[in-house]
Amino acid sequence: MNCDYYQMLGVARDATHAQIKRAYRALALQCHPDRNCECPEAETRFKQAAEAYEVLSDRTRRALYDQYGRAGVKMKGPSPADINDIFSEFGDIFGDIFGFGSCSGQSKSGARGEDLRFDLSLSFEEAAFGTSKVIEIPRREECDACEGSGAEPGTTSVICPSCKGLGQIQHRQGLFTLSSSCAACEGSGERVHEACAACTGAGFIADVREVTVKIPAGVGTDTKLRLRGEGKAGFGDAPAGDLFVVLHVEPSAHFERQGANLVYQAEISFIDAALGCQIEVPTLDEPVTVTFPPGTQYGDRQTLKNLGIAQIGSDRRGDLIISARLKTPDTLNDKQRRLLEEFVKAGSEHAGEVGAETSSARARLSDQTA
């Protein structure tokens, strides 16, 4: 990868920090892997843009890059942000124990944005075949007027005198030096003389963003989809949080889902079960005709291959299982009763085949006739 970092982001070599930041965000959104699942080149460009922004957003590393190229950046070694990331896990542990923030010294101005959750309902068919949904996410966005600084355009901010721009106040307890967020600047490390009128100095505004969610075929209730960078905006140059979409699938009017398989309860009369029949059953695609042989019993099953739910990450589908559910009439007219009585009498001639079942059926018919 020999492309110049400035060319990767599409900015001039004398671009301001704000211009570099806007260019990176636009390119990251355009080439985000979650939005370009079928385009490997997009993921490569996304990684290149991230690498370029990591260097050009840091004044020291950018100066080395401008003077020596990539060799200068490599000679410098890991950036301060990388070192802070290494120790941030320890800071979180100590912070939880002693009630202070991270010991890495990461200020609010470098805090990653919060993750968001959105609950999305899907029809059974949408979950089976996959779909795309446009959802509206209320979230915090960086103020365009002040570019997140909180200062009125045309004015400047100054380093917070309380924390010397660190955004945190150091506390020493025994062998440990811990830190907590600076109350004077709310962890930003800066103080503004005149607050931005558009965001009242917060640096962020409340906004509603439309996000397209691509839902793969075969998802189920409680499936979680992660959309990176679609959560709340980060502070300063920190990345945005992620958006977690939790799916809730409505039950089907026809099928019971068992993993990737579907089960359909087919109601047939006991006469059709005895003589055999053909019935039409629904599927996810189109109705099909299923043949039940003579002598079908309650619960007998037939399996139709590849007519079930798609398996996530595969071209294969589960099966559709047709289960026989015998339906007995609630009432009988005189003619039907006589015919059944004759059937029972005829069955008595084959006592070895009918046995106790014939006697039981005859007794039930006698009760109905009485």
BELLINRA-V26000 format. One record per residue. N is the residue number from 1. PHI is phi in radians with two decimals (999 if undefined). OMEGA is omega in whole degrees, 0 to 359 (999 if undefined). D_LAST is the distance of its C-alpha to the last C-alpha in whole Angstrom. Layout:
n={N/N}
phi={PHI/PHI}
omega={OMEGA/OMEGA}
d_last={D_LAST/D_LAST}
This chain:
n={1/2/3/4/5/6/7/8/9/10/11/12/13/14/15/16/17/18/19/20/21/22/23/24/25/26/27/28/29/30/31/32/33/34/35/36/37/38/39/40/41/42/43/44/45/46/47/48/49/50/51/52/53/54/55/56/57/58/59/60/61/62/63/64/65/66/67/68/69/70/71/72/73/74/75/76/77/78/79/80/81/82/83/84/85/86/87/88/89/90/91/92/93/94/95/96/97/98/99/100/101/102/103/104/105/106/107/108/109/110/111/112/113/114/115/116/117/118/119/120/121/122/123/124/125/126/127/128/129/130/131/132/133/134/135/136/137/138/139/140/141/142/143/144/145/146/147/148/149/150/151/152/153/154/155/156/157/158/159/160/161/162/163/164/165/166/167/168/169/170/171/172/173/174/175/176/177/178/179/180/181/182/183/184/185/186/187/188/189/190/191/192/193/194/195/196/197/198/199/200/201/202/203/204/205/206/207/208/209/210/211/212/213/214/215/216/217/218/219/220/221/222/223/224/225/226/227/228/229/230/231/232/233/234/235/236/237/238/239/240/241/242/243/244/245/246/247/248/249/250/251/252/253/254/255/256/257/258/259/260/261/262/263/264/265/266/267/268/269/270/271/272/273/274/275/276/277/278/279/280/281/282/283/284/285/286/287/288/289/290/291/292/293/294/295/296/297/298/299/300/301/302/303/304/305/306/307/308/309/310/311/312/313/314/315/316/317/318/319/320/321/322/323/324/325/326/327/328/329/330/331/332/333/334/335/336/337/338/339/340/341/342/343/344/345/346/347/348/349/350/351/352/353/354/355/356/357/358/359/360/361/362/363/364/365/366/367/368/369/370}
phi={999/-1.84/-1.18/-1.18/-1.04/-1.15/-1.16/-1.01/-1.57/1.27/-2.18/-1.33/-1.20/-1.76/-1.10/-1.34/-1.05/-1.13/-1.16/-1.11/-1.11/-1.12/-1.12/-1.13/-1.11/-1.10/-1.21/-1.13/-1.16/-1.20/-1.86/-1.04/-1.00/-1.17/-1.71/-2.36/-1.05/-1.78/-2.24/-1.06/-1.10/-1.13/-1.13/-1.11/-1.14/-1.10/-1.18/-1.11/-1.10/-1.11/-1.12/-1.11/-1.18/-1.03/-1.44/-1.28/-1.44/-1.78/-1.02/-1.17/-1.22/-1.14/-1.09/-1.12/-1.14/-1.10/-1.56/-2.05/1.34/-1.17/-1.08/-1.16/-1.17/-1.19/-1.11/-1.18/1.48/-1.07/-1.33/-0.96/-1.11/-1.15/-1.12/-1.08/-1.10/-1.10/-1.60/-1.11/-1.11/-1.17/-1.10/-1.12/-1.14/-1.13/-1.11/-1.18/-1.32/-1.73/1.49/-1.94/-1.36/-1.12/-1.41/-1.33/1.42/-1.24/-1.51/-1.04/-1.17/-2.04/-1.43/-1.13/-1.16/-1.30/-1.36/-2.13/-2.15/-2.36/-1.64/-2.16/-1.62/-2.26/-1.28/-1.06/-1.20/-1.08/-1.19/-1.24/-1.80/1.49/-2.87/-2.14/-2.24/-1.73/-2.06/-1.86/-1.98/-1.31/-2.71/-1.54/-2.06/-1.12/-1.18/-1.22/-1.12/-1.88/0.97/1.50/-1.37/1.47/-1.68/-1.03/-0.92/1.71/-1.89/-2.15/-1.77/-2.12/-1.15/-1.10/-1.21/-1.27/-1.94/1.02/1.50/-1.33/1.45/-2.44/-1.85/-1.40/-2.28/-1.95/-2.29/1.08/-1.47/-1.82/-1.94/-1.94/-2.49/-2.32/-1.07/-1.24/-1.28/-1.17/-1.98/1.01/1.48/-1.41/1.45/-2.36/-2.15/-1.88/-1.37/-2.32/-1.23/-1.10/-1.20/-1.24/-2.09/0.94/1.53/-1.31/1.51/-2.37/-2.30/-1.38/-2.54/-2.07/-2.01/-1.52/-2.21/-1.60/-1.89/-1.61/-1.84/-1.24/-1.19/1.69/-1.26/-2.36/-1.06/1.34/-1.13/-1.95/-1.86/-1.88/-1.91/-1.19/1.37/-1.80/-1.52/-1.19/-1.13/-1.39/-1.48/1.10/-1.60/-1.22/-1.23/-1.28/-1.31/-1.85/-1.91/-1.86/-1.74/-1.75/-1.62/-2.29/-1.71/-1.26/-1.19/-1.50/-1.36/-2.06/-2.06/-1.88/-1.59/-2.25/1.18/-1.56/-1.63/-2.07/-2.09/-2.08/-1.56/-1.66/-1.48/-2.35/-1.28/-1.20/-1.18/-1.12/-1.14/-1.28/-1.60/1.58/-2.83/-2.10/-2.31/-1.70/-2.12/-1.36/-2.35/-1.19/-1.71/-2.68/-1.05/-2.27/-1.71/-2.08/-1.81/-1.76/-1.31/-1.01/1.46/-1.10/-1.81/-1.04/1.57/-1.06/-2.14/-2.21/-1.96/-1.85/-1.19/1.05/-2.02/-1.69/-1.53/-1.14/-1.60/-1.00/1.39/-2.49/-1.47/-1.45/-2.15/-1.30/-1.91/-1.82/-1.84/-1.74/-1.90/-1.31/-2.22/-1.29/-1.92/-1.71/-1.12/-1.29/-2.32/-2.23/-1.48/-1.06/-1.16/-1.09/-1.16/-1.09/-1.13/-1.20/-1.12/-1.13/-1.11/-1.16/-1.12/-1.12/-1.21/-1.20/-1.27/-2.09/-0.99/-1.12/-1.57/-1.69/1.04/-1.12/-1.10/-1.12/-1.06/-1.12/-1.15/-1.13/-1.14/-1.16/-1.14/-1.08/-1.13/-1.21/-1.31/-1.12}
omega={186/184/179/182/180/178/179/182/179/180/178/182/178/181/178/178/180/179/178/181/180/181/180/182/179/181/180/178/182/186/184/182/180/180/183/186/186/183/180/181/180/179/178/179/178/179/178/179/179/179/180/181/180/180/187/179/179/186/182/182/177/179/177/180/180/184/187/185/183/179/179/179/180/179/182/181/184/178/177/180/179/180/178/179/181/185/184/180/178/179/179/180/180/180/179/183/188/176/179/179/184/178/180/179/180/183/177/182/178/184/177/179/181/174/179/176/177/178/185/178/179/171/181/182/178/179/183/186/184/182/173/180/173/182/179/184/172/182/180/178/177/180/179/184/183/181/175/182/183/181/177/179/183/177/182/174/180/178/180/181/183/184/180/176/181/183/181/178/183/176/179/177/181/182/187/170/183/183/175/183/179/181/183/181/181/175/182/182/182/174/180/177/181/183/178/182/185/184/181/175/183/184/181/175/176/183/175/184/176/181/177/181/176/185/181/178/175/181/179/178/181/171/181/175/182/176/185/176/181/176/180/179/177/177/179/182/183/181/176/176/181/176/177/179/181/186/176/186/178/179/179/177/185/193/168/183/175/186/177/180/175/178/178/178/182/180/176/180/181/175/179/178/181/185/186/182/172/178/178/181/178/170/176/182/178/182/177/179/181/180/173/183/175/180/179/180/178/178/176/185/171/184/175/186/172/176/179/182/176/176/185/179/182/176/183/176/175/183/172/182/179/182/181/178/186/182/179/181/180/181/178/172/186/182/179/181/180/181/179/177/177/178/179/179/179/179/181/178/179/186/180/182/188/175/187/181/179/180/180/180/180/181/181/178/178/179/180/182/184/999}
d_last={93/97/96/98/96/97/96/93/92/94/96/100/102/103/100/99/96/94/94/94/91/89/90/88/85/85/85/83/80/81/80/78/76/73/73/75/72/73/77/79/82/81/80/84/85/83/85/88/88/87/90/92/91/91/95/96/94/97/100/102/100/100/104/104/102/105/108/107/103/100/103/104/100/100/103/102/98/95/95/95/91/91/92/90/87/88/88/86/83/85/86/82/82/85/84/81/82/85/84/86/86/87/90/90/92/90/90/87/89/88/84/82/79/76/73/70/66/64/60/59/55/54/51/50/51/55/54/53/56/59/61/64/63/66/66/68/70/72/74/78/81/84/86/88/91/92/91/89/92/92/95/96/97/101/101/101/99/101/101/99/102/99/98/101/98/96/93/93/95/96/95/96/94/96/96/94/95/92/91/89/89/92/91/94/93/89/90/91/95/96/97/97/100/98/94/93/92/89/87/89/90/87/88/84/82/78/77/74/74/72/70/69/66/65/62/61/58/56/56/54/53/56/59/62/65/68/71/74/77/74/74/77/80/82/86/89/89/86/83/80/76/73/70/67/64/61/58/54/52/49/45/44/41/40/42/42/45/46/50/51/48/45/41/39/35/34/30/29/25/24/24/28/28/27/29/32/33/36/36/39/40/42/45/48/50/48/44/44/42/40/38/35/35/32/30/31/30/29/32/34/38/40/44/46/50/52/49/49/52/55/57/60/63/62/61/58/54/51/48/45/42/39/36/32/30/26/24/20/19/17/14/14/14/13/16/16/12/13/17/15/13/17/18/17/17/21/21/21/24/26/25/28/27/24/23/21/20/18/16/16/14/12/11/10/9/6/5/6/4/0}
